[in-house]
């Protein structure tokens, strides 16, 4: 009986169907791929998938619950829904400081508005006012402010000075925001990482319109470029081994030859042919299918098989 690979997706169209076709091409009839179809979710029930690629559960809590139930039954879920539920950008930054990865200077701020169902007495451990002088001296201006657990460039602000920061912070309501040093970069890269081993480095220009962000090339050249790309490759593997993600993108801003990790918590990264371009699209489809087939071959019904990063594994030894 063929082993099944499923993909859980929402509005995107180009990647999921190409992924399904590629798995069915490479699987030789022993491994088949299809969209996941859910008509019921019974506690503990096994719905028969060897592997599921998750592209949407960050927006649909019901799907996240489905994936956790599937993992309990031995499905290899890409990415780990338990870690993804617990993950957030500020912790990831903190973890990278322990791995020696260059980062922008970053500080976390309390939410501008009190969370629902709290009162002033809920914040007796916070000192008011905050040590703003230290924060501003440490991070510097201009700076970027963004949610500590957000994505998709939502609620991202560039702030020019303290007054600008406070004004924009007042718009963020109950969001918990990070403030980060601005890295004036010479080169910028977005990097696909699959299975913590397959790496594809893409020149990227975040200041371009969305559909033109991959329409750029390297500014660094020659031996310096070769050295830079090797460093980015090695950092990418190291970061994803620590986090445990099997399908992720990492972004680096290069200043004075040093790649600073800007964003590395993208467990459902853009893989649309219309934005990433033909060459990058072909790579991500091919390698996502290859990874899914590898994991499907390891599948044993009922035997939990989920990816945990080194941080978690080292913590439970």
WOGITA-V135933 format. One record per residue. N is the residue number from 1. RES is the residue in one small letter. PHI is phi as a letter, one per 20 degrees, with the letter a starting at -180 (999 if undefined). Layout:
BEGIN
N/RES/PHI + N/RES/PHI
END
This chain:
BEGIN
1/x/999 + 2/x/f + 3/x/e + 4/x/d + 5/x/d + 6/x/d + 7/x/c + 8/x/d + 9/x/b + 10/x/d + 11/x/f + 12/x/f + 13/x/c + 14/x/f + 15/x/f + 16/x/g + 17/x/f + 18/x/f + 19/x/f + 20/x/g + 21/x/f + 22/x/f + 23/x/f + 24/x/f + 25/x/f + 26/x/e + 27/x/f + 28/x/l + 29/x/n + 30/x/e + 31/x/c + 32/x/c + 33/x/c + 34/x/a + 35/x/f + 36/x/f + 37/x/d + 38/x/c + 39/x/d + 40/x/a + 41/x/b + 42/x/e + 43/x/g + 44/x/m + 45/x/f + 46/x/d + 47/x/d + 48/x/n + 49/x/e + 50/x/f + 51/x/b + 52/x/c + 53/x/e + 54/x/d + 55/x/c + 56/x/b + 57/x/f + 58/x/f + 59/x/d + 60/x/c + 61/x/g + 62/x/g + 63/x/f + 64/x/f + 65/x/f + 66/x/g + 67/x/f + 68/x/f + 69/x/f + 70/x/f + 71/x/f + 72/x/f + 73/x/e + 74/x/o + 75/x/f + 76/x/e + 77/x/e + 78/x/d + 79/x/d + 80/x/g + 81/x/f + 82/x/f + 83/x/f + 84/x/g + 85/x/f + 86/x/e + 87/x/f + 88/x/a + 89/x/f + 90/x/f + 91/x/f + 92/x/g + 93/x/g + 94/x/f + 95/x/f + 96/x/f + 97/x/f + 98/x/f + 99/x/e + 100/x/m + 101/x/e + 102/x/f + 103/x/c + 104/x/f + 105/x/f + 106/x/c + 107/x/c + 108/x/e + 109/x/d + 110/x/f + 111/x/f + 112/x/f + 113/x/d + 114/x/f + 115/x/g + 116/x/g + 117/x/m + 118/x/c + 119/x/c + 120/x/g + 121/x/f + 122/x/f + 123/x/d + 124/x/f + 125/x/e + 126/x/e + 127/x/e + 128/x/d + 129/x/f + 130/x/f + 131/x/e + 132/x/f + 133/x/f + 134/x/f + 135/x/g + 136/x/f + 137/x/f + 138/x/f + 139/x/e + 140/x/n + 141/x/c + 142/x/f + 143/x/b + 144/x/d + 145/x/c + 146/x/b + 147/x/f + 148/x/f + 149/x/c + 150/x/e + 151/x/a + 152/x/m + 153/x/m + 154/x/e + 155/x/l + 156/x/e + 157/x/c + 158/x/e + 159/x/d + 160/x/e + 161/x/a + 162/x/g + 163/x/f + 164/x/f + 165/x/f + 166/x/f + 167/x/f + 168/x/f + 169/x/f + 170/x/f + 171/x/e + 172/x/e + 173/x/l + 174/x/e + 175/x/f + 176/x/e + 177/x/d + 178/x/d + 179/x/d + 180/x/c + 181/x/g + 182/x/e + 183/x/d + 184/x/f + 185/x/d + 186/x/e + 187/x/c + 188/x/c + 189/x/c + 190/x/d + 191/x/c + 192/x/f + 193/x/c + 194/x/c + 195/x/m + 196/x/m + 197/x/b + 198/x/e + 199/x/c + 200/x/c + 201/x/e + 202/x/c + 203/x/g + 204/x/b + 205/x/c + 206/x/f + 207/x/e + 208/x/f + 209/x/g + 210/x/g + 211/x/f + 212/x/d + 213/x/f + 214/x/e + 215/x/e + 216/x/b + 217/x/b + 218/x/f + 219/x/e + 220/x/f + 221/x/c + 222/x/m + 223/x/f + 224/x/f + 225/x/f + 226/x/g + 227/x/f + 228/x/f + 229/x/f + 230/x/f + 231/x/f + 232/x/f + 233/x/g + 234/x/f + 235/x/f + 236/x/f + 237/x/f + 238/x/f + 239/x/f + 240/x/f + 241/x/f + 242/x/f + 243/x/e + 244/x/n + 245/x/f + 246/x/e + 247/x/b + 248/x/b + 249/x/c + 250/x/d + 251/x/d + 252/x/c + 253/x/d + 254/x/e + 255/x/c + 256/x/l + 257/x/n + 258/x/d + 259/x/e + 260/x/e + 261/x/f + 262/x/e + 263/x/b + 264/x/b + 265/x/c + 266/x/c + 267/x/f + 268/x/c + 269/x/f + 270/x/g + 271/x/c + 272/x/e + 273/x/g + 274/x/f + 275/x/d + 276/x/e + 277/x/n + 278/x/g + 279/x/f + 280/x/f + 281/x/f + 282/x/f + 283/x/f + 284/x/f + 285/x/f + 286/x/g + 287/x/e + 288/x/f + 289/x/f + 290/x/f + 291/x/f + 292/x/f + 293/x/f + 294/x/g + 295/x/f + 296/x/f + 297/x/f + 298/x/e + 299/x/f + 300/x/c + 301/x/g + 302/x/n + 303/x/e + 304/x/g + 305/x/b + 306/x/c + 307/x/e + 308/x/d + 309/x/f + 310/x/f + 311/x/g + 312/x/f + 313/x/f + 314/x/f + 315/x/f + 316/x/d + 317/x/f
END
